[in-house]
Every structure is written in structure tokens, then in C-alpha cells.
Amino acid sequence: MPFITIDLFEGRTIEAKRELVKSITAETSRILACSPDSVHVRFNDVKREDWSTGGTLWSDKE
């Protein structure tokens, strides 16, 4: 049972998430030869103030 977690900045549309999970599910089940019903995808929407790269918060980069 593949369980895929995707961390991304909050603000993506539900339509974009639907499209992404359809693609990820299809490709995962194809490559791993498993049922699409066994593929789980979870989104973690993260505020830019809660993520940093190189010692700088993403909220400070804008």
C-alpha cells in the first residue's frame, strides 16, 4: 500500500490537487503494479512562515 505525502505551500486550488492526485495515483499504480485503490496521497499545506530554506523563512523571501 503506497502512502505518498506531499508538502507544499498552502493556497493551491482543489482542482490542482485533484489533477495531481489523479496523475500520481495512475503512475504509482502502473509502476508498482498495484490497484489505484491502494494508493494513498496526503497533502500537508504549509504556511510560508513555517518553512525555511538556507536559514530564511519563505515568508521573508517575498
MOPAC internal coordinates of N, CA, C and O (Angstrom, degrees):
PM7 1SCF
backbone

  N    0.0000 0     0.00 0     0.00 0    0    0    0
  C    1.4376 1     0.00 0     0.00 0    1    0    0
  C    1.5241 1   108.60 1     0.00 0    2    1    0
  O    1.2310 1   119.64 1   -78.85 1    3    2    1
  N    1.3238 1   118.29 1   101.15 1    3    2    1
  C    1.4646 1   120.29 1   176.58 1    5    3    2
  C    1.5337 1   110.87 1   -68.04 1    6    5    3
  O    1.2310 1   121.09 1   -45.36 1    7    6    5
  N    1.3043 1   115.53 1   134.64 1    7    6    5
  C    1.4634 1   122.01 1   175.16 1    9    7    6
  C    1.5199 1   106.65 1  -125.06 1   10    9    7
  O    1.2310 1   120.37 1   -66.55 1   11   10    9
  N    1.3268 1   116.90 1   113.45 1   11   10    9
  C    1.4616 1   122.68 1  -174.07 1   13   11   10
  C    1.5199 1   108.66 1  -111.03 1   14   13   11
  O    1.2310 1   120.79 1   -51.76 1   15   14   13
  N    1.3217 1   116.10 1   128.24 1   15   14   13
  C    1.4629 1   121.86 1   177.59 1   17   15   14
  C    1.5217 1   108.73 1  -112.06 1   18   17   15
  O    1.2310 1   121.10 1   -47.94 1   19   18   17
  N    1.3177 1   115.51 1   132.06 1   19   18   17
  C    1.4588 1   121.42 1  -179.23 1   21   19   18
  C    1.5207 1   108.37 1  -120.87 1   22   21   19
  O    1.2310 1   120.91 1   -62.93 1   23   22   21
  N    1.3341 1   115.87 1   117.07 1   23   22   21
  C    1.4588 1   121.29 1   174.59 1   25   23   22
  C    1.5186 1   107.45 1   -96.37 1   26   25   23
  O    1.2310 1   120.92 1   -51.05 1   27   26   25
  N    1.3352 1   115.84 1   128.95 1   27   26   25
  C    1.4576 1   119.48 1   177.55 1   29   27   26
  C    1.5136 1   109.83 1  -153.75 1   30   29   27
  O    1.2310 1   121.44 1   -18.24 1   31   30   29
  N    1.3239 1   114.85 1   161.76 1   31   30   29
  C    1.4480 1   118.60 1   178.33 1   33   31   30
  C    1.5175 1   109.71 1   -65.75 1   34   33   31
  O    1.2310 1   120.78 1   -38.78 1   35   34   33
  N    1.3284 1   116.12 1   141.22 1   35   34   33
  C    1.4527 1   120.47 1   178.72 1   37   35   34
  C    1.5257 1   110.24 1   -63.81 1   38   37   35
  O    1.2310 1   121.53 1   -23.01 1   39   38   37
  N    1.3246 1   114.67 1   156.99 1   39   38   37
  C    1.4566 1   119.45 1   176.06 1   41   39   38
  C    1.5183 1   114.11 1   116.52 1   42   41   39
  O    1.2310 1   119.70 1   173.85 1   43   42   41
  N    1.3426 1   118.18 1    -6.15 1   43   42   41
  C    1.4599 1   119.66 1   177.35 1   45   43   42
  C    1.5176 1   109.06 1   -70.54 1   46   45   43
  O    1.2310 1   120.30 1   -32.05 1   47   46   45
  N    1.3063 1   117.03 1   147.95 1   47   46   45
  C    1.4598 1   120.56 1   179.67 1   49   47   46
  C    1.5205 1   110.31 1   -76.41 1   50   49   47
  O    1.2310 1   121.24 1   -22.66 1   51   50   49
  N    1.3152 1   115.22 1   157.34 1   51   50   49
  C    1.4595 1   119.56 1   177.02 1   53   51   50
  C    1.5252 1   110.21 1   -64.84 1   54   53   51
  O    1.2310 1   120.17 1   148.60 1   55   54   53
  N    1.3297 1   117.27 1   -31.40 1   55   54   53
  C    1.4644 1   120.41 1   177.70 1   57   55   54
  C    1.5295 1   110.84 1   -63.71 1   58   57   55
  O    1.2310 1   120.45 1   138.04 1   59   58   57
  N    1.3258 1   116.75 1   -41.96 1   59   58   57
  C    1.4648 1   120.80 1   178.31 1   61   59   58
  C    1.5256 1   110.46 1   -64.29 1   62   61   59
  O    1.2310 1   120.13 1   139.02 1   63   62   61
  N    1.3180 1   117.35 1   -40.98 1   63   62   61
  C    1.4614 1   121.08 1   178.93 1   65   63   62
  C    1.5230 1   110.71 1   -65.95 1   66   65   63
  O    1.2310 1   120.06 1   138.96 1   67   66   65
  N    1.3278 1   117.49 1   -41.04 1   67   66   65
  C    1.4677 1   120.52 1   176.87 1   69   67   66
  C    1.5198 1   111.28 1   -58.96 1   70   69   67
  O    1.2310 1   120.62 1   133.70 1   71   70   69
  N    1.3245 1   116.42 1   -46.30 1   71   70   69
  C    1.4563 1   121.01 1  -179.87 1   73   71   70
  C    1.5282 1   110.91 1   -62.48 1   74   73   71
  O    1.2310 1   120.58 1   137.36 1   75   74   73
  N    1.3193 1   116.50 1   -42.64 1   75   74   73
  C    1.4571 1   120.73 1  -179.15 1   77   75   74
  C    1.5253 1   111.75 1   -64.57 1   78   77   75
  O    1.2310 1   119.97 1   134.24 1   79   78   77
  N    1.3447 1   117.67 1   -45.76 1   79   78   77
  C    1.4627 1   118.85 1  -178.47 1   81   79   78
  C    1.5271 1   111.92 1   -67.39 1   82   81   79
  O    1.2310 1   120.12 1   146.93 1   83   82   81
  N    1.3164 1   117.38 1   -33.07 1   83   82   81
  C    1.4738 1   119.24 1   175.58 1   85   83   82
  C    1.5209 1   110.79 1   -62.64 1   86   85   83
  O    1.2310 1   120.45 1   134.25 1   87   86   85
  N    1.3333 1   116.75 1   -45.75 1   87   86   85
  C    1.4694 1   120.73 1   179.87 1   89   87   86
  C    1.5174 1   111.78 1   -66.24 1   90   89   87
  O    1.2310 1   120.37 1   133.65 1   91   90   89
  N    1.3235 1   116.89 1   -46.35 1   91   90   89
  C    1.4629 1   120.77 1  -179.10 1   93   91   90
  C    1.5187 1   110.67 1   -63.08 1   94   93   91
  O    1.2310 1   120.24 1   136.79 1   95   94   93
  N    1.3205 1   117.15 1   -43.21 1   95   94   93
  C    1.4570 1   121.04 1   179.99 1   97   95   94
  C    1.5218 1   111.26 1   -63.27 1   98   97   95
  O    1.2310 1   120.28 1   133.59 1   99   98   97
  N    1.3283 1   117.07 1   -46.41 1   99   98   97
  C    1.4615 1   121.08 1  -179.56 1  101   99   98
  C    1.5255 1   111.50 1   -60.60 1  102  101   99
  O    1.2310 1   120.37 1   132.22 1  103  102  101
  N    1.3178 1   116.90 1   -47.78 1  103  102  101
  C    1.4679 1   120.37 1  -177.72 1  105  103  102
  C    1.5250 1   111.87 1   -70.43 1  106  105  103
  O    1.2310 1   119.99 1   141.78 1  107  106  105
  N    1.3107 1   117.62 1   -38.22 1  107  106  105
  C    1.4636 1   120.42 1   178.90 1  109  107  106
  C    1.5219 1   110.43 1   -64.45 1  110  109  107
  O    1.2310 1   120.58 1   134.38 1  111  110  109
  N    1.3267 1   116.49 1   -45.62 1  111  110  109
  C    1.4618 1   118.62 1  -179.25 1  113  111  110
  C    1.5261 1   111.32 1   -67.84 1  114  113  111
  O    1.2310 1   119.87 1   146.28 1  115  114  113
  N    1.3267 1   117.86 1   -33.72 1  115  114  113
  C    1.4623 1   121.28 1   177.28 1  117  115  114
  C    1.5300 1   110.94 1   -66.54 1  118  117  115
  O    1.2310 1   120.51 1   129.61 1  119  118  117
  N    1.3053 1   116.63 1   -50.39 1  119  118  117
  C    1.4671 1   121.68 1  -175.52 1  121  119  118
  C    1.5281 1   111.37 1   -68.39 1  122  121  119
  O    1.2310 1   120.37 1   139.12 1  123  122  121
  N    1.3266 1   116.90 1   -40.88 1  123  122  121
  C    1.4670 1   120.41 1  -176.69 1  125  123  122
  C    1.5255 1   112.97 1   -92.39 1  126  125  123
  O    1.2310 1   120.56 1   179.80 1  127  126  125
  N    1.3337 1   116.54 1    -0.20 1  127  126  125
  C    1.4656 1   121.66 1  -179.78 1  129  127  126
  C    1.5266 1   111.55 1    53.00 1  130  129  127
  O    1.2310 1   121.18 1  -128.77 1  131  130  129
  N    1.3174 1   115.35 1    51.23 1  131  130  129
  C    1.4541 1   120.52 1   178.63 1  133  131  130
  C    1.5298 1   108.78 1  -128.07 1  134  133  131
  O    1.2310 1   121.24 1   -13.13 1  135  134  133
  N    1.2881 1   115.24 1   166.87 1  135  134  133
  C    1.4566 1   120.83 1   179.14 1  137  135  134
  C    1.5304 1   110.49 1   -70.37 1  138  137  135
  O    1.2310 1   120.01 1   -39.79 1  139  138  137
  N    1.3377 1   117.59 1   140.21 1  139  138  137
  C    1.4651 1   119.17 1   174.65 1  141  139  138
  C    1.5303 1   112.28 1   -57.06 1  142  141  139
  O    1.2310 1   120.60 1   149.84 1  143  142  141
  N    1.3309 1   116.45 1   -30.16 1  143  142  141
  C    1.4639 1   119.83 1   179.14 1  145  143  142
  C    1.5234 1   113.26 1   -67.34 1  146  145  143
  O    1.2310 1   120.20 1   165.18 1  147  146  145
  N    1.3089 1   117.23 1   -14.82 1  147  146  145
  C    1.4683 1   119.75 1   179.68 1  149  147  146
  C    1.5302 1   112.39 1   -92.90 1  150  149  147
  O    1.2310 1   120.28 1   174.84 1  151  150  149
  N    1.3311 1   117.08 1    -5.16 1  151  150  149
  C    1.4700 1   121.24 1  -178.44 1  153  151  150
  C    1.5332 1   108.94 1   -91.39 1  154  153  151
  O    1.2310 1   121.28 1   -56.06 1  155  154  153
  N    1.3120 1   115.16 1   123.94 1  155  154  153
  C    1.4644 1   121.52 1   179.56 1  157  155  154
  C    1.5271 1   108.63 1  -113.56 1  158  157  155
  O    1.2310 1   120.71 1   -45.17 1  159  158  157
  N    1.3283 1   116.24 1   134.83 1  159  158  157
  C    1.4667 1   121.54 1   177.54 1  161  159  158
  C    1.5234 1   107.46 1  -127.84 1  162  161  159
  O    1.2310 1   121.24 1   -48.73 1  163  162  161
  N    1.3326 1   115.23 1   131.27 1  163  162  161
  C    1.4667 1   119.98 1   177.78 1  165  163  162
  C    1.5206 1   108.63 1  -125.36 1  166  165  163
  O    1.2310 1   120.83 1   -47.15 1  167  166  165
  N    1.3198 1   116.01 1   132.85 1  167  166  165
  C    1.4591 1   121.67 1   175.31 1  169  167  166
  C    1.5217 1   109.66 1   -97.34 1  170  169  167
  O    1.2310 1   120.97 1   -43.97 1  171  170  169
  N    1.3038 1   115.75 1   136.03 1  171  170  169
  C    1.4573 1   122.61 1   169.33 1  173  171  170
  C    1.5200 1   106.56 1  -112.73 1  174  173  171
  O    1.2310 1   120.65 1   -75.94 1  175  174  173
  N    1.3197 1   116.36 1   104.06 1  175  174  173
  C    1.4588 1   120.44 1   177.03 1  177  175  174
  C    1.5216 1   108.67 1   -82.20 1  178  177  175
  O    1.2310 1   120.94 1   -58.53 1  179  178  177
  N    1.3144 1   115.80 1   121.47 1  179  178  177
  C    1.4574 1   121.93 1  -173.96 1  181  179  178
  C    1.5242 1   109.70 1  -114.70 1  182  181  179
  O    1.2310 1   120.84 1   -45.17 1  183  182  181
  N    1.3188 1   116.00 1   134.83 1  183  182  181
  C    1.4681 1   120.16 1   174.05 1  185  183  182
  C    1.5266 1   108.67 1   -70.18 1  186  185  183
  O    1.2310 1   120.50 1   -34.13 1  187  186  185
  N    1.3071 1   116.65 1   145.87 1  187  186  185
  C    1.4645 1   120.81 1   179.75 1  189  187  186
  C    1.5302 1   111.85 1   -60.36 1  190  189  187
  O    1.2310 1   120.58 1   153.09 1  191  190  189
  N    1.3182 1   116.49 1   -26.91 1  191  190  189
  C    1.4643 1   119.92 1   178.91 1  193  191  190
  C    1.5249 1   112.37 1   -75.19 1  194  193  191
  O    1.2310 1   120.29 1   168.82 1  195  194  193
  N    1.3357 1   117.05 1   -11.18 1  195  194  193
  C    1.4567 1   121.46 1  -179.45 1  197  195  194
  C    1.5299 1   113.13 1  -105.34 1  198  197  195
  O    1.2310 1   120.42 1  -164.55 1  199  198  197
  N    1.3282 1   116.80 1    15.45 1  199  198  197
  C    1.4740 1   121.18 1  -177.80 1  201  199  198
  C    1.5250 1   107.18 1  -138.78 1  202  201  199
  O    1.2310 1   120.65 1   -43.29 1  203  202  201
  N    1.3144 1   116.37 1   136.71 1  203  202  201
  C    1.4637 1   119.17 1   177.98 1  205  203  202
  C    1.5155 1   110.24 1  -135.75 1  206  205  203
  O    1.2310 1   121.37 1   -25.26 1  207  206  205
  N    1.3025 1   114.99 1   154.74 1  207  206  205
  C    1.4596 1   122.75 1   173.73 1  209  207  206
  C    1.5212 1   107.01 1  -137.19 1  210  209  207
  O    1.2310 1   120.99 1   -48.95 1  211  210  209
  N    1.3007 1   115.72 1   131.05 1  211  210  209
  C    1.4596 1   119.65 1   178.01 1  213  211  210
  C    1.5182 1   113.64 1    62.93 1  214  213  211
  O    1.2310 1   120.26 1  -152.23 1  215  214  213
  N    1.3320 1   117.10 1    27.77 1  215  214  213
  C    1.4515 1   120.84 1   177.53 1  217  215  214
  C    1.5138 1   114.62 1    83.38 1  218  217  215
  O    1.2310 1   120.00 1  -172.41 1  219  218  217
  N    1.3343 1   117.61 1     7.59 1  219  218  217
  C    1.4589 1   121.41 1  -179.60 1  221  219  218
  C    1.5261 1   109.60 1  -122.95 1  222  221  219
  O    1.2310 1   120.89 1   -50.66 1  223  222  221
  N    1.3232 1   115.90 1   129.34 1  223  222  221
  C    1.4574 1   119.66 1   175.30 1  225  223  222
  C    1.5225 1   109.42 1   -64.74 1  226  225  223
  O    1.2310 1   120.90 1   -37.90 1  227  226  225
  N    1.3188 1   115.88 1   142.10 1  227  226  225
  C    1.4638 1   119.59 1   178.43 1  229  227  226
  C    1.5187 1   111.50 1   -63.60 1  230  229  227
  O    1.2310 1   119.62 1   151.62 1  231  230  229
  N    1.3278 1   118.34 1   -28.38 1  231  230  229
  C    1.4634 1   120.74 1   177.64 1  233  231  230
  C    1.5336 1   111.03 1   -66.61 1  234  233  231
  O    1.2310 1   120.22 1   158.03 1  235  234  233
  N    1.3312 1   117.19 1   -21.97 1  235  234  233
  C    1.4707 1   120.68 1   178.83 1  237  235  234
  C    1.5232 1   111.69 1   -88.51 1  238  237  235
  O    1.2310 1   119.64 1   170.01 1  239  238  237
  N    1.3253 1   118.29 1    -9.99 1  239  238  237
  C    1.4514 1   121.42 1  -178.06 1  241  239  238
  C    1.5249 1   112.88 1   -85.08 1  242  241  239
  O    1.2310 1   120.82 1   168.58 1  243  242  241
  N    1.3094 1   116.04 1   -11.42 1  243  242  241
  C    1.4669 1   119.25 1  -176.17 1  245  243  242
  C    1.5013 1   111.84 1   -89.80 1  246  245  243
  O    1.2310 1   120.10 1   180.00 1  247  246  245

